[in-house]
């Protein structure tokens, strides 16, 4: 899938291009593992919600694509199997909460 390279966002007074959005998403997902925090309280949730608010409607598929990339990275990592499963489930929960909250806010 070809991702539009024109996509960029601002988050906490910093600009991110497509590659930096990917990197930030992965960094924040791994940070969740350390925090073991509740849904809607993590920086990953906040970052995804910020991305959604700034992406054009036709570019919002990127968020789902980033999650698929992230899942593959975690699945292919050398982490213990149970840790990979928890990390994927937790990251998915954050993505789902952010997407749901964004869609509800748009209605």
C-alpha positions, 0 to 999 in steps of 0.5 A: 500500500502506497502511503501519501508522503505529504501527510504531516501533523503537529503534536506537542509543538513538534511537526511529524512527517510520515516516517516520524509518525511511524516511529512515534507510534512504535515508541509510544506502543512500547511505552504502554508496555512499561506503563500498563496504564488504563485505556484513554490515559496513554500518550499513544491514545493522545497521539493517535487522536491528534493524528486523526484530527489533523489528517485529511479524510482520505488519509485517515486509513493511515492510522489503521495501516500503522497499526498493522505495521506495528502489529507485524513489528511486535509479532516479529520481535524477539519478545516473549510470546505472552509479552507480544500478545499483551502488547498487541492487545494493549496497543489495539485497545488504544487504537480502538479507543482513539478511533471510536472517540474520534468518530463519536466526536464527529457525529 
